[in-house]
Amino acid sequence: MPDPTRPAPDGARLARIQRRFGEFATEYAALPLYSTICRHVALDAETASLLLAARPGQARPVLWLAALHDLVLRNPDLPAAQWYPSVSGASSGSVGDPWLDVRRTALTHADELRHLIATHGTQTNEVNRAVYVAVGLAAATADCNAVPVALVELGASAGLLLGVDRYAVELTSPGRTDHLGDEASPVRCSGEDRADVGAHLAAAGARLPAVRGRVGLDLDPVDLASGDEVRWLEACLWPEVPGRVERFRAACDLLRDDPPTVLRGDMVDDLAHTVRFARTRAGRDAHVVVLSSWAMTYLAPTRRLELAATLDALAGDVSRLSWLTAEPPGCVPGLQEPTVDVEGDTVLGLQRWRKGRALAPAVLGTCHPHGTWIDLLPALPHV
Ligand SMILES: C[S@@+](CC[C@H](N)C(=O)[O-])C[C@H]1O[C@@H](n2cnc3c(N)ncnc32)[C@H](O)[C@@H]1O
């Protein structure tokens, strides 16, 4: 029964929300749990109306789904929880229709869900992106691999990508697998290597450099020591993608004892300060590698230009500076990007300054946004 003490919901807004659930169900039909839930919520005003609590611009089905995921992660005995592989540990959810359990759980805990929805936004930190970051880092450091690196990530979230060299990264192609990072690591990242870049890196003896300082910068950093913050980040993952939650948990566990520092701040305004901070950690002679992965896409075009100009100015004071970007096409000033549609929507770019001089920018290729496959030039610059 609708709660009579609450003001009547804005009908047009609720209709829009329900439409979005329907669209999500169609777009992600390959996800049995989430598409089924969304198909039902699209037709169920009472559960859909929980999303009316969202802050302006945040009323998206993924926020509703994250709030419910957070609830079942905290309460594994709730009826809905059995349908979540991330809770049950099963490789897939139970067979059948989860809706009655999900609806009952959502409505019994409606106030809690509304509170989560009103106070949170969705956030991600995708560990398997270490696949393209590792190849990019090998390329960025190919001309100076023995020099320790100060790794700076813009839009770092919890800083999980700053641990890239501590993960086992597998590049797989028919008949062979190449490795980067720590082969014995409990964090296993893997990507299909569509253009044999792994074989090329192996032939060139390329490997990851020693990382001496790891510093992230984020408007809203996630503290690996906070159970609530880490669980929310996990709740924003889709529970039914095999291996994704497990990899996330393994990375958090590995980095928790010695976590990368993630400063709170804006990636343009606070960039110079963050680079200075990283150099105090790694030493002034360190090679500064600035990384952005699915972060510059959130900046306005003018801010992206300011970011590029700030890095160019910093290069006067840093003898080796590299800028590795994994962003949708059109986000990174200076890159000559493919003009055709980019499969995977992620372009890996590399810009470098050596002794203050800018080298030619390079587009290394394209990737799946979660590193599931990479299609990167076998002839990486100077490898
Ligand atoms: C999609 S997440 C990507 C996180 C991580 N780089 C990854 O690839 O897994 C984007 C991150 O950028 C951060 N962000 C967005 N705009 C920012 C800004 N202007 N300055 C700093 N961080 C920002 C968000 O808070 C969020 O943590």
Ligand as a Chemical Component Dictionary entry (heavy atoms), coordinates in Angstrom:
data_LIG
# 
_chem_comp.id                   LIG 
_chem_comp.type                 NON-POLYMER 
_chem_comp.pdbx_formal_charge   0 
_chem_comp.three_letter_code    LIG 
# 
loop_
_chem_comp_atom.comp_id 
_chem_comp_atom.atom_id 
_chem_comp_atom.alt_atom_id 
_chem_comp_atom.type_symbol 
_chem_comp_atom.charge 
_chem_comp_atom.model_Cartn_x 
_chem_comp_atom.model_Cartn_y 
_chem_comp_atom.model_Cartn_z 
_chem_comp_atom.pdbx_ordinal 
LIG C1  C1  C 0  34.112 6.560  -13.595 1  
LIG S1  S1  S 1  35.085 6.871  -12.172 2  
LIG C2  C2  C 0  36.627 6.167  -12.704 3  
LIG C3  C3  C 0  37.476 5.741  -11.569 4  
LIG C4  C4  C 0  38.812 5.100  -11.965 5  
LIG N1  N1  N 0  39.638 6.053  -12.671 6  
LIG C5  C5  C 0  38.605 3.865  -12.801 7  
LIG O1  O1  O 0  38.918 3.903  -14.013 8  
LIG O2  O2  O -1 38.160 2.839  -12.280 9  
LIG C6  C6  C 0  35.405 8.622  -12.324 10 
LIG C7  C7  C 0  35.992 9.253  -11.070 11 
LIG O3  O3  O 0  36.350 10.607 -11.401 12 
LIG C8  C8  C 0  36.035 11.440 -10.295 13 
LIG N2  N2  N 0  35.910 12.814 -10.789 14 
LIG C9  C9  C 0  34.978 13.318 -11.624 15 
LIG N3  N3  N 0  35.231 14.622 -11.868 16 
LIG C10 C10 C 0  36.358 14.954 -11.181 17 
LIG C11 C11 C 0  37.128 16.141 -11.037 18 
LIG N4  N4  N 0  36.778 17.287 -11.646 19 
LIG N5  N5  N 0  38.228 16.099 -10.266 20 
LIG C12 C12 C 0  38.586 14.958 -9.615  21 
LIG N6  N6  N 0  37.883 13.801 -9.723  22 
LIG C13 C13 C 0  36.791 13.793 -10.492 23 
LIG C14 C14 C 0  34.761 10.822 -9.725  24 
LIG O4  O4  O 0  34.559 11.195 -8.377  25 
LIG C15 C15 C 0  35.033 9.319  -9.900  26 
LIG O5  O5  O 0  35.646 8.769  -8.758  27 
# 
loop_
_chem_comp_bond.comp_id 
_chem_comp_bond.atom_id_1 
_chem_comp_bond.atom_id_2 
_chem_comp_bond.value_order 
_chem_comp_bond.pdbx_ordinal 
LIG C1  S1  SING 1  
LIG S1  C2  SING 2  
LIG S1  C6  SING 3  
LIG C2  C3  SING 4  
LIG C3  C4  SING 5  
LIG C4  N1  SING 6  
LIG C4  C5  SING 7  
LIG C5  O1  DOUB 8  
LIG C5  O2  SING 9  
LIG C6  C7  SING 10 
LIG C7  O3  SING 11 
LIG C7  C15 SING 12 
LIG O3  C8  SING 13 
LIG C8  N2  SING 14 
LIG C8  C14 SING 15 
LIG N2  C9  SING 16 
LIG N2  C13 SING 17 
LIG C9  N3  DOUB 18 
LIG N3  C10 SING 19 
LIG C10 C11 SING 20 
LIG C10 C13 DOUB 21 
LIG C11 N4  SING 22 
LIG C11 N5  DOUB 23 
LIG N5  C12 SING 24 
LIG C12 N6  DOUB 25 
LIG N6  C13 SING 26 
LIG C14 O4  SING 27 
LIG C14 C15 SING 28 
LIG C15 O5  SING 29 
# 
